[in-house]
Every structure is written in C-alpha cells, then in structure tokens.
Amino acid sequence: VQRGRVEKHMRSGRWQAGLEIYEECETELGAVMPPGWHASLVSVAVAGLCRAGQVQRASGFLLSRLAGEGGASLGPLLEPVPRDRLLDACASTPGQMRAARDIVTLLAAANATLSAKTYCILIKGFGRTGDARSVAATLAEMRASGVPPDLITCNAAIDAYARAGAVSQAEALLRSMEGTAQKEHALDAAGAAADVTLLPKPNGRTYNTMLKAYALAGDLENAESLAARMRGDAGADLLPTAAGAGEQGRATAATCFDEISLNTLVNAYARAGRLDSALALLHSASSLPRGEGPDGTATPLRAGAHAYTSVITALADARRLPDALLLFQGMRAAGLKPTVVTYNALIAACVRCGDVVRAVRLMDAICAQDSPVRPDEQTFNTLIVAFCRIADSAPASGSVSERARAAAAKEGSMMVNGGNAAAWASVAPDGPWEQVLSLLKEMDDRGLKRTVRTYNALLGALARRGDALAADAVERRMAAEGVAPTVHTYTALMRARGLAGDLAGVRQAFRTLKESSLQVDRAAVHEFMSACLTCDARVARAAGSRAVGAPGAPARLGPGSSAALAALQSMRAPPVTLDPDVVTYSVLFAGLGRTSAGAHQAWTLYKRMKREGIRLDVPCARALMIVCKRHLGYGKAAELFEHLRDAGWPDASLAPFERELQSLELTWSRTVDEQWKQEDGSRRRRPRGRDRLFEKHGWNEFDNGFRVL
C-alpha cells in the first residue's frame, strides 16, 4: 500500500510528497521494516526522482541508504531497472560520476548482483569525463567479479578510450578482440572447444568506433589505413601499429565499411582542418563501394547529414560562412533532409562569424509551423549564449522600456518564485537582454527544459556585469528546477559576487563547490582568488576614501587578499590537491599589486615561485613589473629585468620590459649619494644636468638620504 502511494505521487510529478511518505514509513517502522519492503520503497523513490530529473537528489538519497544501517541487506534486494537507470542518469549528468562510482562500490561490498549492463554504464560515464584510467579499472573489476565483458561493453570501452584520447589502449583492446577471432578459428579447425574466457569478436560497430578514435585524435594516417582495409583494400593494414590480426579478423573488417564509416572519415578530415579533402570525399561518396556482404553485392555509399554537419562546423571554425551556407544548400539539393543538429551547427556558425541576424532567421525558419524540424534545447542555448555575449559587450543602459521591464519582471518572478523580481528586471534594457528573455519564455512555451548550459550562459553574462542579485536569482531557479550545477556555475557566481564586493558570498560559493561531488580545477581556484582580491578593491573604492594603493593608504592586507593567500597555501590539500602554476601567481600578482603591503607579499611569492621552479611567462612578468612600478621601485624592477635576461628571454620579448624600466628610472630616482658614492667600484653612471647643478652648489656634501624627484 505504501509503495503504491509513493509511486502514485512520483508518477504525477509530486516527488516531494512521495519522499515525505517514504520518510514517514522509515520513521514509524525503522529497523523492524522488512528488507524487501524497504528495498521496494527505495527502488520506487529512486525511479520517481530520476523521472522528475532530480538526479543529484536521487544519487544522494540512494547513497545515504546504502551507507547507513541496513545498507548491506538493502543492496542485493534493490530492483536492477531503477538502479541502473539512476547510474545511467549519473553518467550522463556532469559532476555525478563520483556518485555513480560510489554507488557501485557499495553495491559490490553488499554482494549485490551486478550485470554487464551496470559496468557498461560506468564505462560510458568515464568516457564522457575523459577518465581512461577508470575505464581500465572498471574492465579489470568486471573480470575479477566474474562478469565477462560482452560485445556492447567492449565497444563502449573502445568508445570511452576514444573520448579520453587513449588511442593506444583502444588499439590494444581491439587487437585482443581480433585475437579472439583468430584463436576461435584455429580451435574450430582443430575440432577443439572454444575458450570461454576469450573476449567477443569485433563487428562493424567495433571498427567504426576505432575509426572514430583516430578521428578524434587527429590521426589521419591510421584513419585512412583502417578505412581502406574496411573497404576491402587487401594492401592496407588493419591496424598500422599491429603486426596483423589474422585472416579471420581481416575478413571481418573488410565487410563493414558503411555510411557510418564514411561519415566518420569525413569528420576526421574536417576536424584536422583538411576541408578540401572532406569536401572531395563528400562529392565522390557515391563512387565508393560499400564493403561486400554475404551475397557478394556492393552498393554505392551516400554521405549522411552527420557528414555534412561536421564539414559545416569546420567551415564555421575557419570563418568560411559563405561556404558553409553553400554546402547547406547543396545538402538540400542532394535530397538530404537537414536535422536539428545541422541547423544547430549552421546557427552556431552564424553566431561564431558574428552574423546574429542570419542566425535568428534560421531560428525563425525551424520554428515555423510547417517546418519538419523542431528546435531543441541546443538551438535555444546557442542563441541565448550569443545574445548574452552581446549584452555583456554593450554598455548598460539606464533606461528600460516598459515592454522589457514587464518581461523582465515576469521572468524575475519565475526565477525566484515571486520574490526579488526587480533584481532581474534591472538587467533587461532594450536589445539583447530582451531577446534573451524572449527566448527563455519560448523555451517554456515549447516545454523545453533549461539545461545547465542555459543557466551558465546567463550566469556568465551577469557575472561580467557584476550583478550578484540577478545571478543569485538564477542560482535559486536552477536549484528549484533540479538542474545540477557545474564548476562553471560556481566560478560565475564567485565572479559576480566578487565584482559586487561580497566576500562572504564568494567564500560561500567556493565552499559549496568543494563540498559537492564536482572536481575542483585550477580555473575555479583562480577565480576564487581573483574574486577575493577584487572584493578588497571594491570595498576600498566604495568606502569613498583613498584609492587602493594611493600614498598614505594603510599598509596591511585586506580580508580578501588574506583569503586568496590562504587558498594558495591550501591548494595541495584535499579536496583540491592541485599544484600552483604560473597562472596562479599571475592572478595573485595582479590583485596584490593594488596595495603596498600586497606588493611586498607579491615579491615574496615571486621568490617562492622561483624556488618551486615555475618559470615566468609574459603575462606574469608584466603583472609583476606593474607591481614594481606602483610600489616596489626601481631596484626590484631592475632585479626582475636581470632575472628575465638570465632566463634567456629573447631581445624582442625583453624590449617592452626594458622600456618600462627606463620609464621607471625617470620616476623613481635614486638618492644623490647613491648615484655618486659607489663604494663597490662599479662603473658610475653619466651625470645628468640636475646632478651637475647639485654638485655646483655643494648639496651632495650632505648625506641625508634626500631623494631627487
């Protein structure tokens, strides 16, 4: 009965009410609840949360039950369908692979039955995150648990290695699968039983996936060789890095060149920038024979929409928008129906080349009622990102039209569920922001869910404007819709709050990021440091007193600077565990150089940087030279210049710093006695006119440290 109640609420979208019923049962029955009943309720709750898109909440819910009391008896009784559905959702959601791996670890510890499908889901997820080491570990764990990898799992592993850039590991797995075909052929010829421990034999999908691996890696030589062998060219090697795979493996490969292979090869040329080869292959595709099938017939191939889309994208990257539009017309003339992916690529090409008007026209074309193609989330996201960038580059207008204000107020009320709508309305002047709000409304009207990319585009634009109130409204809307944040979400929040001078908000966003299941990267740490340092500058500017770094300013570090230095000290500690690089120090130099105390701390960090063996690059050296110009003086600047010269910097790179040093010498002059009383015997500098004037009047006789300004 309770299962039915929970399932009824979950299916109707009221997952909060379903969880309340579950918690009531858990509170009333507690330890006396039979394990089978408990597993049934948990399975229904997990399935309902996944159906509602609450992936992060579902993974946390299941992890807490498996790790809690009774988790050992709960794991083996969970229904496999909702369990695997949750794992698949975690593998498809950014930042949730750690949760998926922890769930499988707890299930294995509880002796739950894990199928090849469960491990295959993990392998696909690790491929999306580019974690080749975890792919190999999952395959090893799969074999150790007595689950033989099937063909789907092996193909998924090759695809995962391809996504992670581990081409050699993909080749090794394919050679093992080809070895199976060769060994089974030998066993059959000898009349022996097949070895059950062998991997499955490769099929056409296996070789197409290997071809994709070469395409993603930009390895055209191996891609062309494998494609030739798949077309039946007897003179081509199956795997150029292998000695051969046996006649059985060669026969398998020689019958599997199809439209997918052709599209993949065209994509390989496009990704490598060989657009002429890609276009030639598209135009001559009909003359390429398909690999012969069992009946010995061969049919001509025809490039699909995917091949045209990849070339259109490559033409857009090369800023060849007219050629991309011409290819799109040729695609339609050839009788191919463009898909929504094709339109998305063409819209993105227009946006990338700055032709937003044409992008909007294409959007209007697929939004028409008689259009066979319907826009998806990616279509809207592309235009939203474009208009957010335009809004970011356009100066903020003080006047807001009534139409824009009404639309912004409505959107703001939806963002925060009825509160603080004025915060969102303040960023909606006529033009790009009005277009953004219109696109968001149309997404809702079409029933399309706003993805994390949609919200990250909004947050990025708001962050660059320093509008923390509107950024917080977007974050609350994300949480209300169950959209899992990414690292970029938190970095945008930190930037917005830093520009607003909200140091507590910056710290809270970084703390939430570290406590989440997301992997903190250097970009997030750098953004935190920059936001903290910006807070000091904003607070000092808002105080209305002296500008930061002005003469007479208090020689002490602000709280933001102290927080940034503390973040540097804790970079190597969990959960961050990162080593500082030259960008880390560049961020610190640029921020600390605003105050005298910060400038001296920056020079101390420069000494630490040298001890750690981190070499200066041009941006970092420029930031440090600015610190010397503002506060440290000619001596430190000259020392920095000598370090750059000793490091072997070419004269062309040293020239701007030498000009800065000469300019600094005119401003920060040394004392007269420092210029004339050189006790170390070094060569004296040629006296200037004012030095001769001082000498004539005898002022140099007074060793009082008076500076000549």
C-alpha positions in Angstrom: 0.0 0.0 0.0 2.8 2.4 0.9 4.6 1.6 -2.2 1.6 2.4 -4.3 1.2 5.7 -2.5 4.8 6.7 -3.1 4.6 5.5 -6.7 1.4 7.5 -7.3 3.0 10.7 -6.2 6.2 10.1 -8.0 4.4 9.4 -11.3 2.4 12.6 -11.0 5.5 14.7 -10.5 5.0 15.3 -6.8 8.2 13.8 -5.8 8.4 15.9 -2.6 5.2 14.3 -1.3 6.5 10.9 -2.3 9.6 11.3 -0.3 7.6 12.5 2.7 5.5 9.3 2.6 8.8 7.3 2.4 10.2 9.1 5.4 7.1 8.5 7.4 7.3 4.8 6.8 11.0 4.9 7.7 10.3 6.8 10.9 7.4 4.6 12.0 8.8 1.2 11.2 12.6 1.8 11.4 14.6 -1.3 12.0 11.5 -3.6 12.0 10.8 -2.8 8.4 11.4 -6.0 6.3 14.4 -5.6 4.0 12.2 -6.5 1.0 9.7 -3.8 1.8 12.5 -1.3 2.3 14.2 -2.1 -1.0 10.9 -1.8 -2.8 10.2 1.6 -1.4 13.7 2.8 -2.1 13.5 1.5 -5.7 10.2 3.3 -6.3 11.6 6.6 -4.8 14.8 6.4 -6.9 12.8 5.7 -10.1 10.5 8.7 -9.4 13.3 11.1 -8.7 15.0 10.1 -11.9 11.8 10.6 -13.8 11.5 14.0 -12.3 15.1 14.9 -13.3 16.3 15.1 -9.7 19.5 13.1 -10.4 21.7 14.7 -7.7 18.9 14.2 -5.1 18.3 10.6 -6.2 22.0 9.7 -6.0 22.4 11.3 -2.6 19.2 9.5 -1.4 20.4 6.1 -2.5 24.0 6.6 -1.2 22.7 7.6 2.3 20.6 4.4 2.4 23.4 2.1 1.2 26.0 3.6 3.5 23.6 3.7 6.5 22.5 1.0 8.9 20.9 -1.9 7.0 22.6 -1.0 3.7 24.3 -4.4 3.4 20.9 -6.1 3.4 19.3 -3.4 1.2 21.8 -3.5 -1.7 21.1 -7.1 -3.0 17.4 -6.5 -2.9 17.2 -3.3 -5.0 15.4 -3.6 -8.2 18.0 -3.6 -11.0 16.0 -1.4 -13.5 15.7 1.8 -11.4 19.1 1.2 -10.0 20.7 1.1 -13.5 18.5 4.0 -14.6 20.0 6.1 -11.8 23.5 5.1 -12.7 22.9 6.0 -16.4 21.5 9.3 -15.3 24.5 10.0 -13.2 26.8 9.0 -16.1 25.0 11.5 -18.3 24.9 14.4 -15.8 28.1 16.5 -15.4 29.7 16.1 -12.0 27.8 12.9 -10.9 30.3 10.2 -11.9 31.8 10.1 -8.4 28.3 9.4 -7.0 27.8 6.6 -9.6 31.1 5.0 -8.7 30.4 5.2 -5.0 27.0 3.5 -5.6 28.6 0.6 -7.5 31.3 0.3 -4.8 28.7 0.0 -2.0 26.6 -2.4 -4.1 29.7 -4.6 -4.7 30.5 -4.5 -1.0 27.0 -5.7 -0.2 27.4 -8.6 -2.7 24.7 -7.3 -4.9 24.4 -8.9 -8.4 26.0 -6.6 -10.9 25.4 -7.3 -14.6 27.5 -6.4 -17.7 25.0 -3.5 -18.3 25.9 -1.9 -14.9 29.6 -1.9 -15.7 28.9 -0.8 -19.3 27.1 2.3 -17.9 30.1 3.1 -15.7 32.5 2.7 -18.7 30.4 5.1 -20.8 30.3 7.6 -18.0 34.1 7.6 -17.5 34.4 8.0 -21.3 32.3 11.2 -21.1 34.6 12.6 -18.4 37.8 11.5 -20.2 39.0 9.2 -17.4 40.8 6.4 -19.3 42.3 5.0 -16.1 38.9 4.4 -14.5 37.7 2.7 -17.8 40.6 0.2 -17.5 40.0 -0.2 -13.8 36.2 -0.9 -14.4 37.1 -3.5 -17.0 39.5 -5.2 -14.6 36.9 -5.1 -11.8 34.3 -6.6 -14.1 36.5 -9.6 -14.9 37.5 -10.0 -11.3 33.8 -10.2 -10.3 33.2 -13.0 -12.8 31.2 -10.9 -15.2 32.6 -11.5 -18.8 32.6 -8.4 -21.0 30.2 -8.7 -23.8 30.4 -7.1 -27.2 28.4 -4.0 -26.2 30.7 -3.4 -23.2 33.9 -3.8 -25.3 32.6 -1.4 -27.9 31.7 1.0 -25.2 35.2 0.7 -23.7 36.8 1.5 -27.1 34.5 4.5 -27.4 35.4 5.6 -23.9 39.1 5.3 -24.7 38.5 7.3 -27.9 36.8 10.1 -25.9 39.6 10.1 -23.4 42.2 10.3 -26.1 43.7 6.9 -25.1 44.1 5.6 -28.7 46.8 3.1 -27.8 44.5 1.5 -25.2 41.7 1.3 -27.7 44.0 -0.4 -30.2 45.1 -2.9 -27.6 41.5 -3.8 -26.8 40.7 -4.2 -30.5 43.7 -6.4 -31.0 42.6 -8.6 -28.1 39.2 -8.9 -29.7 40.7 -9.8 -33.1 42.9 -12.3 -31.3 39.7 -14.0 -30.2 38.5 -14.3 -33.8 41.9 -15.8 -34.8 42.0 -18.2 -31.9 38.4 -19.4 -32.3 39.2 -20.0 -36.0 42.2 -22.2 -35.0 40.1 -24.0 -32.4 37.4 -24.7 -34.8 39.8 -26.0 -37.4 41.3 -28.4 -34.7 37.9 -29.5 -33.5 38.5 -28.1 -30.0 36.0 -26.4 -27.8 36.1 -22.6 -27.7 37.8 -20.9 -24.8 35.1 -19.2 -22.7 37.5 -16.6 -21.3 38.0 -15.0 -24.7 36.7 -11.5 -25.5 33.9 -11.2 -28.0 34.8 -11.0 -31.7 34.7 -7.4 -33.2 31.9 -6.4 -35.5 31.3 -3.4 -37.8 30.5 -1.1 -34.9 33.8 -2.0 -33.3 35.8 -0.9 -36.3 33.7 2.2 -36.8 34.4 3.1 -33.1 38.1 2.6 -33.7 37.8 4.8 -36.8 36.2 7.4 -34.6 39.1 7.2 -32.1 41.5 8.0 -34.9 39.3 10.9 -36.0 39.1 12.4 -32.5 42.9 12.1 -32.1 43.5 13.7 -35.5 45.4 10.6 -36.6 44.6 10.8 -40.3 47.2 8.3 -41.4 45.8 5.5 -39.2 42.2 6.5 -40.0 42.8 6.3 -43.8 44.6 3.0 -43.4 41.8 1.5 -41.4 39.1 2.9 -43.7 41.0 1.4 -46.7 41.1 -2.0 -45.0 37.4 -1.7 -44.1 36.6 -1.1 -47.8 38.4 -4.3 -48.7 41.7 -3.0 -49.9 44.0 -6.0 -49.5 47.1 -3.9 -49.5 46.1 -2.0 -46.3 47.0 -3.0 -42.8 44.1 -3.4 -40.4 45.9 -1.7 -37.5 49.1 0.1 -38.6 50.6 -0.4 -35.1 49.9 -4.2 -35.1 51.7 -6.9 -37.0 48.4 -8.2 -38.2 45.2 -9.7 -36.9 44.9 -12.9 -38.8 42.8 -13.7 -41.9 39.6 -14.1 -39.8 40.0 -10.6 -38.4 40.8 -9.1 -41.8 37.7 -10.7 -43.3 35.6 -9.2 -40.6 37.0 -5.7 -41.1 36.7 -5.9 -44.9 32.9 -6.2 -44.9 31.9 -3.4 -42.6 32.5 -0.1 -44.4 29.2 1.7 -44.4 27.6 5.2 -44.2 28.8 5.5 -40.6 32.3 4.8 -41.7 32.1 7.4 -44.4 30.6 10.0 -42.1 33.4 9.3 -39.6 36.1 9.6 -42.2 34.7 12.9 -43.4 34.5 14.1 -39.8 38.2 13.1 -39.4 39.2 15.3 -42.4 37.0 18.2 -41.1 38.5 18.0 -37.6 42.0 18.0 -38.9 41.3 21.1 -41.0 41.6 19.3 -44.3 38.4 20.8 -45.6 39.2 20.3 -49.3 39.7 16.5 -48.7 36.4 16.4 -46.7 34.5 18.2 -49.5 36.1 16.0 -52.1 35.0 12.9 -50.2 31.5 14.2 -49.8 31.2 14.8 -53.6 32.7 11.4 -54.6 30.9 9.4 -51.9 28.6 7.7 -54.4 31.6 6.2 -56.3 32.9 4.5 -53.2 31.8 0.8 -53.0 30.3 -0.5 -49.8 32.1 -3.5 -48.3 30.8 -6.7 -49.9 28.2 -8.5 -47.9 27.4 -12.3 -47.7 25.7 -12.2 -51.1 28.8 -10.6 -52.8 27.0 -7.5 -53.9 28.2 -4.0 -53.5 26.1 -0.8 -53.3 27.2 2.8 -53.6 27.5 4.8 -50.4 25.9 8.1 -49.7 27.1 10.7 -47.1 24.6 11.4 -44.4 23.5 14.5 -42.6 26.1 13.9 -40.0 29.0 14.2 -42.5 27.6 17.5 -43.9 27.1 18.8 -40.4 30.7 18.1 -39.4 32.0 19.9 -42.5 29.7 22.9 -41.9 31.0 23.1 -38.4 34.6 23.0 -39.6 33.9 25.7 -42.2 32.4 27.9 -39.5 35.6 27.4 -37.4 37.6 28.5 -40.4 35.3 31.6 -40.7 34.1 30.4 -44.1 30.4 31.2 -43.5 29.6 31.6 -47.3 31.0 28.1 -48.0 29.0 26.7 -45.1 25.8 28.2 -46.4 26.6 26.9 -49.9 27.2 23.4 -48.6 23.9 23.6 -46.7 22.1 24.4 -49.9 23.9 21.6 -51.7 22.9 19.2 -48.9 19.2 20.1 -49.5 19.7 19.8 -53.3 21.0 16.3 -52.9 17.8 15.3 -51.3 19.1 15.1 -47.7 16.8 16.5 -45.0 18.7 18.7 -42.6 18.3 17.6 -39.0 18.1 19.8 -36.0 21.8 19.1 -35.4 22.5 20.5 -38.9 20.5 23.7 -38.1 22.2 24.0 -34.8 25.6 23.8 -36.4 24.7 26.4 -39.0 23.2 28.7 -36.4 26.4 28.3 -34.3 28.4 29.1 -37.5 26.5 32.3 -38.0 27.0 33.3 -34.3 30.7 32.5 -34.4 31.1 34.6 -37.5 29.1 37.5 -36.0 26.0 37.2 -38.2 23.4 37.0 -35.5 20.7 38.3 -37.8 21.1 35.3 -40.1 21.1 33.0 -37.1 17.8 34.5 -35.9 16.3 34.0 -39.4 17.4 30.3 -39.4 15.8 30.0 -36.0 12.5 31.5 -37.3 12.6 29.0 -40.2 12.7 26.0 -38.0 10.2 27.5 -35.6 7.6 27.9 -38.4 4.5 25.7 -38.1 5.2 24.0 -41.5 8.8 23.1 -40.6 9.6 19.4 -40.3 12.3 20.2 -37.9 11.7 21.4 -34.4 14.3 23.4 -32.3 15.7 21.7 -29.2 17.5 23.0 -26.1 20.8 23.3 -28.0 19.2 25.6 -30.6 17.9 28.0 -27.9 21.1 27.7 -25.9 23.2 28.8 -28.9 21.2 32.0 -29.4 21.0 32.7 -25.7 24.8 32.5 -25.4 25.1 34.8 -28.4 22.8 37.5 -27.0 24.4 37.2 -23.6 27.7 38.0 -25.1 26.2 40.9 -27.0 24.6 42.1 -23.8 28.0 41.8 -22.0 29.8 43.9 -24.6 27.1 46.5 -24.9 27.1 49.3 -22.3 24.4 49.1 -19.7 21.5 51.5 -20.4 19.9 53.4 -17.7 16.5 53.5 -19.4 14.4 50.3 -19.5 11.4 50.2 -21.8 8.0 49.2 -20.4 7.9 46.1 -22.6 11.4 45.0 -21.5 10.6 45.8 -17.8 7.4 43.8 -17.9 9.1 40.8 -19.5 12.0 41.0 -17.1 9.7 41.3 -14.1 7.8 38.3 -15.2 11.0 36.3 -15.8 12.4 37.6 -12.5 9.3 36.4 -10.6 9.7 33.0 -12.1 13.4 33.0 -11.3 12.9 33.5 -7.6 9.3 32.2 -7.3 7.7 35.5 -6.7 10.4 37.4 -4.9 13.1 40.0 -5.8 11.9 40.4 -9.4 13.4 43.9 -9.5 16.9 42.4 -9.3 16.3 40.6 -12.6 14.4 43.5 -14.2 17.4 45.7 -13.7 19.5 43.9 -16.3 16.8 43.9 -19.1 17.2 47.0 -21.2 16.1 47.1 -24.8 18.1 44.9 -27.2 20.0 41.7 -26.3 18.6 41.1 -22.8 15.0 41.5 -24.2 15.9 38.8 -26.8 17.3 36.5 -24.0 14.1 36.8 -22.0 12.0 36.2 -25.1 14.0 33.0 -25.9 13.6 31.8 -22.3 9.9 32.3 -22.5 9.6 30.5 -25.8 11.6 27.6 -24.3 9.0 27.3 -21.6 6.1 27.6 -24.1 7.5 24.7 -26.1 8.1 22.5 -23.0 11.9 22.5 -23.4 13.9 22.2 -20.2 16.5 24.8 -19.5 19.8 23.0 -19.2 22.9 23.8 -17.2 24.4 25.4 -20.3 21.4 27.8 -20.5 21.9 28.9 -16.9 25.7 29.1 -17.2 25.3 31.4 -20.2 23.1 33.7 -18.1 25.4 33.5 -15.1 28.4 34.3 -17.2 26.9 37.4 -18.6 25.6 38.6 -15.3 28.9 37.8 -13.6 30.8 40.0 -16.1 28.3 42.8 -15.3 28.9 42.3 -11.6 25.1 41.8 -11.0 25.2 39.5 -8.0 21.5 39.9 -7.2 20.3 38.6 -10.6 23.0 35.9 -10.5 21.7 34.7 -7.2 18.2 34.6 -8.6 19.3 32.4 -11.5 21.0 30.1 -9.0 17.8 29.7 -7.0 15.9 28.9 -10.2 18.4 26.2 -11.0 18.0 24.7 -7.6 14.2 24.8 -7.9 14.3 23.0 -11.2 16.8 20.4 -10.1 19.4 21.4 -12.6 22.8 20.2 -11.3 25.4 22.9 -11.3 28.8 22.6 -12.8 32.2 24.1 -11.9 31.5 26.9 -14.3 28.3 27.7 -12.4 30.2 28.3 -9.2 33.0 30.2 -10.9 30.4 32.6 -12.5 28.8 33.1 -9.1 32.2 33.9 -7.5 33.0 36.4 -10.2 29.6 38.1 -9.8 29.9 38.3 -6.1 33.5 39.5 -6.2 32.6 42.4 -8.5 29.8 43.3 -6.1 32.3 43.2 -3.2 30.5 40.3 -1.4 33.4 38.4 0.1 31.2 36.3 2.3 29.3 35.2 -0.9 32.5 34.4 -2.7 33.6 32.2 0.2 30.2 30.5 0.4 30.2 29.7 -3.3 33.7 28.2 -3.1 32.9 26.2 0.0 29.8 24.8 -1.7 31.9 23.8 -4.7 34.4 22.0 -2.5 31.7 20.2 -0.6 30.0 19.0 -3.7 30.8 15.9 -5.8 32.4 18.2 -8.5 36.1 18.1 -9.1 37.7 21.5 -8.2 40.0 22.6 -11.0 42.6 25.3 -11.3 40.2 27.6 -13.1 37.9 27.5 -10.1 40.7 28.2 -7.6 42.0 31.1 -9.8 38.5 32.6 -10.0 38.2 32.4 -6.2 41.5 34.2 -5.7 40.6 36.8 -8.3 37.1 37.4 -6.7 38.6 37.7 -3.2 41.2 40.2 -4.4 38.5 42.1 -6.3 36.4 42.4 -3.2 39.2 44.3 -1.4 39.4 46.8 -4.3 35.6 47.2 -4.5 35.3 47.7 -0.7 38.1 50.3 -0.7 36.5 52.1 -3.7 33.0 52.0 -2.1 34.4 53.4 1.2 35.0 56.7 -0.6 38.4 57.2 1.0 41.8 56.9 -0.7 42.1 54.6 -3.8 43.7 51.3 -3.2 47.4 51.7 -3.4 47.4 55.5 -3.1 50.1 57.2 -0.9 49.1 57.1 2.7 46.9 54.0 2.4 47.2 51.6 5.3 50.0 49.1 4.7 48.0 46.0 5.6 46.4 43.2 3.7 42.6 43.2 3.3 40.5 40.2 4.2 40.1 39.3 0.5 43.9 39.3 0.0 44.3 37.1 3.1 41.7 34.7 1.8 43.4 34.5 -1.6 46.8 33.7 0.1 45.1 31.1 2.3 43.7 29.5 -0.8 47.2 29.3 -2.3 48.5 27.6 0.9 45.7 25.0 0.8 45.8 24.2 -2.9 47.7 21.0 -2.4 45.4 19.8 0.4 42.2 17.7 -0.2 39.7 18.1 -1.8 41.6 20.4 -4.2 45.0 18.7 -4.4 46.4 20.9 -7.2 49.9 22.4 -7.7 50.1 26.1 -8.4 51.2 27.2 -11.8 52.2 30.4 -13.5 48.6 31.5 -13.9 48.1 31.1 -10.2 50.9 33.6 -9.5 49.7 35.9 -12.3 46.3 36.2 -10.6 47.9 36.9 -7.2 50.4 39.5 -8.6 47.6 41.4 -10.4 45.4 41.5 -7.3 48.0 42.0 -4.6 49.7 44.8 -6.5 46.9 47.2 -5.6 48.3 47.9 -2.1 51.8 48.5 -0.7 51.5 45.6 1.7 50.2 43.4 -1.0 53.1 44.4 -3.3 55.7 43.2 -0.8 53.7 40.0 -0.4 53.7 39.6 -4.2 57.5 39.9 -4.2 57.8 37.2 -1.5 55.5 35.0 -3.7 57.8 35.6 -6.6 60.8 34.2 -4.6 58.7 31.2 -3.7 57.8 30.8 -7.4 61.4 30.7 -8.3 62.2 28.1 -5.6 59.4 25.9 -7.0 60.9 26.1 -10.5 58.0 27.8 -12.1 59.1 29.9 -15.0 57.7 33.4 -15.7 55.7 33.9 -18.8 54.9 37.2 -20.4 51.6 38.0 -18.6 53.0 37.0 -15.3 56.2 39.1 -15.8 54.1 42.0 -16.9 51.9 41.8 -13.8 55.0 41.7 -11.6 56.6 44.6 -13.4 53.4 46.7 -12.7 53.7 45.8 -9.0 57.3 47.1 -9.1 56.2 50.3 -10.8 53.4 51.0 -8.3 55.1 50.2 -5.1 58.5 48.4 -5.0 60.6 50.9 -7.0 63.4 50.8 -9.5 65.6 48.4 -7.6 63.1 45.5 -7.7 62.2 46.2 -11.3 65.9 46.1 -12.3 66.3 42.9 -10.5 63.3 41.4 -12.3 64.7 42.5 -15.6 68.0 40.9 -14.9 66.2 37.6 -14.0 64.4 37.7 -17.3 67.7 38.3 -19.1 69.4 35.5 -17.2 66.5 33.2 -18.1 67.3 33.5 -21.7 64.4 35.7 -22.9 65.0 36.9 -26.4 65.6 40.6 -27.1 62.2 41.0 -28.7 60.4 39.8 -25.5 62.7 41.9 -23.3 62.2 45.2 -25.2 58.8 46.1 -23.6 60.2 45.5 -20.1 63.3 47.5 -20.8 61.1 50.4 -21.8 59.2 50.0 -18.6 62.4 50.0 -16.7 63.7 53.2 -18.3 60.4 54.9 -17.6 60.5 53.8 -14.0 64.1 55.2 -13.7 62.8 58.7 -14.5 60.1 58.4 -11.9 61.9 56.5 -9.1 65.3 58.3 -9.0 67.9 57.1 -6.5 69.4 59.4 -3.9 72.3 61.6 -4.9 74.7 59.9 -2.7 73.6 56.5 -4.2 74.5 57.9 -7.6 77.9 59.3 -6.7 79.3 57.3 -3.7 79.7 53.9 -5.3 81.9 52.0 -2.8 81.8 48.7 -4.6 83.8 50.1 -7.5 81.1 49.7 -10.1 81.1 52.0 -13.1 79.5 55.3 -12.4 76.6 56.5 -14.5 76.9 59.5 -16.6 75.8 62.6 -14.6 72.7 64.3 -15.7 72.1 68.1 -15.8 70.4 68.3 -12.4 73.2 66.2 -10.9 75.8 68.8 -12.1 73.6 71.6 -10.7 73.5 69.9 -7.2 77.3 69.4 -7.3 77.9 73.0 -8.2 76.0 74.2 -5.1 77.7 71.6 -2.9 74.4 69.9 -1.9 76.0 66.5 -2.3 78.1 67.1 0.8 75.0 66.3 3.0 74.5 62.6 3.3 70.9 62.9 4.4 69.2 60.5 2.0 67.3 63.3 0.2 65.6 61.9 -2.9 65.8 63.8 -6.1 62.2 63.9 -7.5 
